[in-house]
Amino acid sequence: MFNASFASLDWKTVNPIYGRKDSTDRIGASATVFFAQPFGIKNWALNATVGCFDDDHDIDFYDTSVTAFTVGMFRRF
């Protein structure tokens, strides 16, 4: 499963600390894979996700970047 996102955001009010309006371009992507019956275990599935997200603001203090990797298992009833 693949996901991608993009947003361009503009704030209408002036930031009281920096004295200017802010805007941001937000971009991200993630991918998840599923493995049915890992290691031969019936009714279980393994999943792994990797994702990267970036938020680029006009006010540099608010810039953020996230990279995540997760692994999990779930049981089907």
Sequence and secondary structure as in RCSB ss.txt:
>XXXX:A:sequence
MFNASFASLDWKTVNPIYGRKDSTDRIGASATVFFAQPFGIKNWALNATVGCFDDDHDIDFYDTSVTAFTVGMFR
RF
>XXXX:A:secstr
 EEEEEEEEE SS  TTTSS  EEEEEEEEEEEEEESGGG TTEEEEEEEEEEEEEESSGGG EEEEEEEEEEEE
  
